[in-house]
Amino acid sequence: MSLVMISTMVLCFALTISVAVSIGLASILGIQASNANMLISVKEMFASINKFPLAAIPFFILAGNLMETGGISRRLVEFAKSIVGGVQGGLPMTCVLTCMIFAAVSGSSVATTFAIGAILIPALIKHGYPTSYAAALQATSAELGVIIPPSIPMILYGVSAEVSIGELFIAGFGPGLLISCALMLFVWAYCKWKGWGKTDGEGRMPFGKATLQAGWALLMPVIILGGIYGGVFTPTEASAVAVFYALVVGVVIYREIKIQNLFAILRKSVISSAVIMFIIANAGLFAFLITRAGVPDAIGRWLESVLQSPTLFLLGVNAALFVIGMFIETSAAIIVLAPILAPVAMHFGVDPVHFGLIMVVNLALGMITPPFGVNLFAACTVARISLDRIIKHLLPFVGVILVCLMLITYIPGISLALRDLVYSK
């Protein structure tokens, strides 16, 4: 059964069939090969999505779309620009900082790409930056959308590996800040070297005015994250609060969302949510079947025999995840691999929360690496250029995040220090 499933999935990938359909078809053929009851497919697909924490996914997607239409993202851009926009290279730094703030409520990198990219990519081009550089920067910065909490991939890892989502969220701040600071430092130095961005300060608002204008937008992550860690509501309930807050601010306070806009916003959110849920359902069935076939145990024993130390294990896992992330969508990869790899990581003494951050950061790289980098396609759509044109400017950004990944992997305190501080009380 395992051979049929894996070979079918690889063949489908080679034929460029969508990830969800490839995994689902492989699972169905696996059931047929083992002469099992086909009702298993319906039961397990339903069980995969019949989990309360997954309700956060459509709500966070809807919140991100409401923020984009309601003017919240535009005000966050002006706020970020008032902080870092006055230096040479300040506009690319503004892109990173805005994505970091937007990530604190959106949970999705693709939503971040569209919401912030629609504003900043044209601004970067207007200030003389190459279109390919602007698109590569936006795609990379939007990766923070799944690293800084709340994060949809973290929710999926928590559900799949049975790890506290609250702990994962609070552990995500360290890696998120590390990557944000590294990217801002890199773009500042790169712009200095290239001589770009000498006029980035033009049109920059004073800090006080920008803060006042973005006050309601800045209050949103405070309410969402403060409510989660203050015990007022769960991460899933926080997603509904985010939708309510974004709707009230967009309709009543900023008055940029009209009643006629709501149908388009809801339609866009439903389509995005349905795609993710379909992937989760098929990946859940696939994970159930390969677990039933004993594949996780076999892989675990093989890894233990080949990789004798935690250092080698983490290095091998990072290399494998980097390649897997290039070809398989992040959500599907986490649902399939987390139940397999998390127990092995625990055997080597790796904290499951720390390992979850390693998985999320590594697989998030897949969003900006060809051939299936969703952020790349989103950024190219906004910038209206072909994918091949941004590769040159993309490679240095990938290098920066790889360095950060190694630090996150081998310095657990980056992820766990804040978690231990909060949960030790």
C-alpha positions, 0 to 999 in steps of 0.5 A: 500500500505504501509503495502504491501511495508514494509512487502515485503521489510522485507521478502526480507531482511530476505531471503537475497535478495539484497537491490536494488531488495528488495526495487524495488520489494516492490515498484512494489507490492505496485503499484499493491496493490494501482491499480496505473499505472505501468508507475509510476515506470519507471517515478520515477526511471528515475527521481531519477537518472536524477539529475546533482549532481549524476553525481559526483558519477561515476566520484569520483569512477573512480578517486579513481580507477585511484589513486589506479592503478596510484601509488597515494595511495602508495605515500600517505602511505609513506607520512603519515608514514613519519609523524606518523610512527616513534612512537610505533603503528605508522603503524596503525596510518599511516593507519588512516592518509592515509585514511583521506588524500585519503578520501579527493578525493575518496568519497567512503569508499569501494574504500579507503578500497581496495586502502589503504588496499592492501598496509597497511594490508600486511605491518601491518601483516609483522610487527607482527600485527594480520591479524584480527586486520589489517583488522578491522583497515582498514575497520574502517579507510576507513569509513572516505572515506564517512565522509571527503568531497567529500562524495558520501553519502553527495551528496545523502543526499543533493539531497534527503533533498534539502540541499546545497552540498557545505555546507555539504562538508565543515561541514564534516571536523570537524567530519572527523578530530574528528574521525581521531584523536580519532582513532589515539589516540586509536590505539596508546594507544592500541598498547602501551598496547599490546606491538605491533609496536615497529619496525614500524619505519623501512623503514620509509622515511624522511619527506622531501623526502616523501613529495617531492615524494608525492607532486603531490598526495598531490596537488590533494585534494588541487585542488579539495577542493580549487576549490569547496570552491573557487567557481571555480567549483561545487562539481559535476564538481570537480569530473570530475577534479579529474578524469582528474588530477588522469589520468594525474598524473598516466599516464604522471607523475608517469607513472604507468598506462598503456594504457592496464590498462584503460579498467580494470579500466573503467570496475571496475568503471562502475560496481561499479557506476551501482550498486549504481545507481540501488540502487538509482533508486529503493530507489527513487521509494520507497521513492516517494510511501511512501511519496505519502501514507503519511508515512513521515507525520505519522512518523513525527507526531508520533515522535513529540508526543513521543519524546518531545525534540530535545535531545530525538529526536536525541537519538531516531534517532541515535538508529534507524539509527544504527540498520537500517545501520546494515541491509540496504546499506548506499546510499539506507537508506539515499535516503529513510530516508532523506526526512522523517527525515530531515523535522522532525529534522528541526521542532525540531530546528536541522540544516539540515546540522548538521542533514545530518552529523549525518545521514552520520556518523551514517549510515557509521557505518553500513559499519563496522557492520555485517551482511552487512558491505561492508567495512568488506567484502572488508577488509576481501577480501584483508586480505583473512580471514573470517568475524567472525575472525575480530569481536573481534578487531572490537568492540573497534573501533565501540565503539570509533566511537559511542563516536564520534557520540554522540559528533557530535550529541550534539555539533553542533559546531563540524559540523557547526563552519567551515560552519558558518565561511565560509558562513557568509562572 
